[in-house]
Structures are given as structure tokens and as C-alpha cells.
Amino acid sequence: MFAIVLEPMAHQWLTMGKTKIVRKFERAHPPKFCQVKGVDYRPVVVAQVPSEPIERDLYRELLAAMGAPAMAGGTLAREKDVCRSLLRTVEAKIIILDEVNGMLAGTFRQQRIFLNAIRFLANDLRIPLVCAGTDLARQALLTDAQLAERFEAFHLTPWQNDAAFAGLLKSFERILPLREASDLMSAETRVSAETRARIHTLTSGVTARIFRLIETAGEDAIRTGKERLDLESFGDGLVLPLVSMTQLPRRRGKRAPHPAVA
């Protein structure tokens, strides 16, 4: 099985949650130490793609993910063999490569070599391979016809203003460290429609923005002594986190400067 988890390209500078999903999956399948063999069995091996698509760095990231010491003075072939051997020793059941879109930082030749290395590992170990990144990651994998046929893409889309989004806000109501009941949930156990719509408008349904917005509003409620969140908590005076530079002047009630006309 080959899969690629993608964030929307428009929000690639944010975290939509793919890395959190990957790390949660990793925590759900922790390594188990075998006292008989003295080996940490790792069913899930998660590594981040190096900032530059260099084959040797890929093996080093995988070795580091398995807790192996750094190899000094070893050849590329040696590091490759050690990486393959150790992946078998720890009985890896799945390999997850995060930030795969980073391979586009290299030259075309580097990308081809890097993709060949990924394909070799998948074929040699015969275990599932998951690549996570922005939508650019899909474009990178499409440059290799064999890999493109094997991978199935899963996009993480922004939240819609629907029942699922209401459920997300309900969960905040239960964990907020505020002394008073907030308006994220009304007396009828339904999320306040106006407050919900306001939060969705301010965050565009982006997971990271939602969490940071609630966090910022909660801190402001504690600092001012209000101790609750309501529609006024998300007014125009709130300095929003994770807002793009093009939106920031508008959020603050200012107009972005126009270019000078000669």
C-alpha cells in the first residue's frame, strides 16, 4: 500500500494537522523492547525528508528515527545496507516520510535519485510507504511514473461550517480552563450559530488557525477577567494569530498600501 497525505497548497505555510496525525499514529504504535534479542521493535518508522533531496541524508534520517547512532566515514552503499538491515531487524511494518515536498528544493537529477531511493526501499522491504506533505508533494511524485501509479492521494481539507465543525467547538467547551461557561455551546447543547460562523470566517476552517484563535481568545478572557468566550471575544479588536500578511492589514481595519504610481 502506498499513500500520500496532502495539505491544501493554499495553506502550505500552515499546519493543517498532517504531522499531528502522523505523530499520533506513531504514538499509537510505540516501539517495544525485546529483552531476549535486545532489540526495540518499531512497527512504525517516521522520518522527515531532509531539506535537500540527498540519498545519503534519507538513510541517515531513517537511521536516526530508529535510534541508531550516526555513522562516521561510511560509504553511501554501507549506510544504505545498514539502513535496510536495521529496518528488517526492528521489524518495521510501515515507513512514513513527512515533508516530502522538500525534495523539490533539489535539482532535477537529485529528485530522480531521491525518488529512486524511495522506490527501492519500498520494493526491497515490501512494506507500506506513506508520504506526507503539501500538494507540491503530489507534483513531485508525479515526475516518477512508477511511483505515481502506486500512490493514492488523501487531501486534508479545511473544516466546513457544519455539524462536524460544531462538534469540534463543543470539545473546546469541555476543556477550556475558564471559570464561566462559554458561548461555544448554548443551553440546548448546540454550538452558538453566530459564534461558530464568526470563528469559521476568521479562520477559513484551517485547523491550526482554529486552535490558535481559541487559545488567543481564551488568554485574553483570562487576562481581562471575563473568564468566558462569546461572540464579542472574536471581535475586530482581537489580534489574530497565523494570519497571512495580505490579510493582516484588513483584519486590523487598515488598508494595504497601494504601489506608488510614477
Summary of the structure (lengths in Angstrom):
residues: 262
radius of gyration: 23.0
end to end distance: 58.4
largest distance: 78.4
contacts: 746
relative contact order: 0.13
helix: 48%
strand: 13%
